Amino acid sequence: TTPKYGKCKPTGKYNSLKLKTVKPGVLTVGYNTISPRTYKGNTPDTVNDGFNYCFAANIAWRAGIPKIKLHLIDFAQLIVGRLSGYDVAIDDFYIKPEREEKVDFSIPYGHSWTGLVARTDGPAPTKAGMKDMKFAVSLGSVQQRWLDEVLKPTQQYNTYDDTAQLFAALKA
């Protein structure tokens, strides 16, 4: 039977390339964050849409692999090339020279932006006022580098391995 990958509609010729996977018949995809834009669902088992998930579906389709399994990976470990147990990692990773020394990146296929989220009871803070705020960032991220090299906050910031933990802490 023809495999289905949630709401994704793969393109290209089915089973047109050969790909050896960690587990036969399954494309194991490392991811860092489930979000509505990239991996739509509430848990790895309920994801059935999103740009990165459908990108993985195209890989699986063209390789004749009927199933996709998502595997949560630690961002800080991934960018230094220390993880295994998955066939490909697909998420919004910035390509930086020091990361290219440890990880094989694809040709860039998307565009991503970064921003800050803050809880505040008043007006949005100015850049000068931001220096005294408490921050949280993903460990090893470009946002962490920005705090260290550009903003240089007066308080020590917290680091998290994934953005779900980061936003839970912000909400709390």
N, C-alpha and C positions, 0 to 999 in steps of 0.2 A: 504494500500500500504506500501511497505517497505521504511522506511525513508532513505534519503541520507544526508550526512554531508559533503558537498563540495567534495574535492578530497580524503577524508579519506576513508579507507576501514576497518571498525570495525571488530574485531574478537570476538570470544566467541558466546555464545547462546543469541539470541535476547530475551529480556524481561525475563531474567533468575533471576533477582534480583529486590527487591522492594525498591523504593527510593521515599520518600515524598519530593516534591519540593516546593519552594516558590510560583511558578505559575504552576498549573497542565499542563502537556504536554510540559513543557519547562524546560531544564536544564540551569539555569542562572549561568554563570561562571564569577567570578571576575578575572580581569586581571589588570596588571599594565602597560604593555608596548606591543605595537604591533611591532614585529620585524620579519624579514624573517625566522628566525630559529624557533620561537615559535608560532607566530600567523601571517600567511601570508595574507596580505591584506593592503589596505590603510586606511580603517576605520573599526570600529567594524562590520558594516553591510556587508563589502566586504571580511572579513576573511573567507577563505575556505580551509586552509591547515596549516601546521606547527605542530611541535611536540606536543605542549600543546593543540592546538585545536583538533588534532586527539586523544590525550589522553582523552579529554572531550567527543569526539565522541564515544569512546569505553564505557565510563561510561553511556552516554545517550542510546546507543545501548543495552547494557546489562540490563538497567533499563526499556527498552521499551518506552523511551521518544523520540518523533519524532523531536523536535527542540532544538537548542542551541542558547542562547542569551548571548552575551558578555556584561559585565557590568564593566566599568572603576572604579577602586577603588584607594583610596589614600593609598600609600604604608605605610607612617608613621602611619596612623590610623589602617591599617590592622595588622601590626605586634604587636600592643598592644591590639588587639582583640576588637576594638571599632566599627566595621562596621557590617552592616546587609544588607539584600536585595538581597543576592545571595545564591546559594546552596553550591558552592565550589569555592575556589580561586586556580587557577592554574597558576603559574608563577615561575620564578627562585628566590626562597626565600632561604636564608641561614638559617639553623636550628641552633638556639643558645639557651642556657639554659634559658635566660631571656625571650625569645619569647615563649618557650615551656610552660611557666607558664600561658600564656594568650591565646595561639592558639593550636589547635590540628593539628599536622602535620601528613602526611602519612609517610609510610616507604619511605626513599629516593629512587627515581626512575630515577634520572638523575644526571648529573655532570655539573657543571658550573665553569667558570673561570672568573676572574676579570682583569681589566686592566685600564690604563689611556689613555685618548685621549687629545692631546694638539695642540693648534695652535702655530706654531713657524715659524719664518722667517729664522732661522739658523739651525745648527745641533741639534740633539736630546739632551735635557738637561741631565746633570748628576744628581744623587740623591742630591748632595750638592746644585746644582743650582736650583733644583726643589723647595727648601724651599721658594724661593723668588717669585715663580709663583702664579698666581691667579687661584684658583680651583673652580669647581662646582661639587656637588655630589647629589645623591638622599638622601633626608632627612631620617635619621634613618638607613642608609645602612652600610654595613661593610666597604665600602670605606670611609664613614665619620669617622668611628671609627679609621681607619688606619691613616687618616690625623691627628686626635686628639692625638692618642697614639704613632704613629711611626714617621711620617714625621714632624709634628708640624710646619706647614708653618708660615712664618712671616706675611702674609696677611690674613685677614678674608676671608673665602671661602663662596660661595653662595650655598644654598640648594634649591632643586626643588622637587616637589611632583611626577613628572614623568620624564622619560628620554627624551621624545619628547620635553618637555619644556627646559630641560637641553641642548640638542643638538642645539635647535633653538637659545638659548642664546650664546652658543659657536660659532655658525656660525655668529651671528650678531657681 
